[in-house]
């Protein structure tokens, strides 16, 4: 089953899609989120968000600065202070 992933900034919704996995640059280290991950929240550091649309594919890399990541019943939401590009 795919993971629902949303990337938002204070200004807008940047992405909302179904993906295989997202690797998040957490302040305590990177962590991967798949569908069914236990709920939690983490602050994120400046770095690369790696979005794997398919299980065997190469990740799409999105540079983010600061913010929070929340995993819940609805999937993964990343609220970034700034998204490059």
KAQUILIN-V533832 format. One record per residue. N is the residue number from 0. PHI is phi in radians with two decimals (999 if undefined). OMEGA is omega in whole degrees, -180 to 180 (* if undefined). D_FIRST is the distance of its C-alpha to the first C-alpha in Angstrom with 1 decimal. Layout:
BEGIN
N&PHI&OMEGA&D_FIRST ; N&PHI&OMEGA&D_FIRST
END
This chain:
BEGIN
0&999&-180&0.0 ; 1&-1.36&178&3.8 ; 2&-1.71&174&6.7 ; 3&-1.42&-176&9.6 ; 4&-2.15&174&12.6 ; 5&-2.23&175&16.2 ; 6&-2.11&-178&19.4 ; 7&-2.27&171&22.6 ; 8&-2.08&176&26.3 ; 9&-1.02&-176&29.1 ; 10&-1.55&-172&30.0 ; 11&-2.87&170&26.8 ; 12&-1.45&-177&23.1 ; 13&-1.52&-179&22.4 ; 14&-2.50&171&18.7 ; 15&-2.64&-174&16.0 ; 16&-2.79&174&12.9 ; 17&-1.65&-179&9.1 ; 18&-2.35&178&9.0 ; 19&-1.42&-176&7.8 ; 20&-2.75&174&10.5 ; 21&-2.25&174&13.8 ; 22&-1.82&-173&17.0 ; 23&-1.88&177&19.4 ; 24&-1.41&-180&23.2 ; 25&-1.27&179&24.0 ; 26&-1.15&178&27.7 ; 27&-1.66&-178&27.3 ; 28&2.18&-180&25.6 ; 29&-1.19&174&22.3 ; 30&-2.48&179&19.0 ; 31&-1.72&180&15.5 ; 32&-2.13&174&12.6 ; 33&-2.01&175&9.0 ; 34&-0.96&178&6.5 ; 35&1.55&179&8.8 ; 36&-1.09&177&11.9 ; 37&-1.09&180&15.1 ; 38&-1.12&172&16.8 ; 39&-2.93&176&19.6 ; 40&-2.21&177&21.7 ; 41&-2.60&169&23.4 ; 42&-1.40&178&25.9 ; 43&-2.06&178&25.3 ; 44&-1.75&175&28.0 ; 45&-1.09&-179&29.0 ; 46&2.94&-174&27.0 ; 47&-1.79&171&24.1 ; 48&-1.53&-178&20.6 ; 49&-1.88&-176&18.5 ; 50&-1.87&177&15.5 ; 51&-1.73&-179&13.4 ; 52&-1.24&178&11.9 ; 53&-2.18&-176&10.9 ; 54&-1.06&-176&10.9 ; 55&-1.76&-173&14.6 ; 56&-1.43&175&15.9 ; 57&-1.34&-178&18.6 ; 58&-1.33&166&17.9 ; 59&-1.53&-177&19.4 ; 60&-1.84&179&21.8 ; 61&-2.14&179&22.9 ; 62&-1.40&179&25.9 ; 63&-2.19&176&26.0 ; 64&-2.22&174&28.9 ; 65&1.01&175&28.8 ; 66&2.22&-175&26.8 ; 67&-2.40&171&24.1 ; 68&-2.17&178&20.4 ; 69&-2.25&174&18.9 ; 70&-1.86&-179&15.6 ; 71&-2.54&-180&15.3 ; 72&-1.02&-177&13.5 ; 73&-1.56&180&12.8 ; 74&1.91&-176&11.3 ; 75&-1.91&173&13.8 ; 76&-2.08&175&17.1 ; 77&-1.94&175&19.7 ; 78&-1.81&-177&23.2 ; 79&-1.79&177&25.4 ; 80&-1.14&180&29.1 ; 81&-2.67&176&29.2 ; 82&-2.10&179&27.0 ; 83&-1.17&179&28.9 ; 84&1.47&*&29.3
END
